Amino acid sequence: MKYRIALWAGIGFLVAGLWALYVYATFPSANERLQDVWVVLYLTCPIAMIRHHPVSLYEVLAANTATYAFAGLMVETVRRQFRHAK
């Protein structure tokens, strides 16, 4: 179970890193291009909802990693309970 939670956390880190690369690659027009994908961004990187406060890249990566690790903990706990119920 620890490895699966670590996998969830790694995926969270990767997702936030990919969003950062996308914004960096499209920087001059990043706001215009992100208008179409705000919902996807909010679902995959919830820390992005805090747009009015300055947040560093490291804080975004850490927050998304922790968010995905927590979600993984919840999913794996529920999955484990369902598996033992059978």
Secondary structure, 3 states (H helix, E strand, C coil): CHHHHHHHHHHHHHHHHHHHHHHHHCHHHHHHHHCCCHHHHHHHCHHHHCCCCCCCHHHHHHHHHHHHHHHHHHHHHHHHHHHHHC
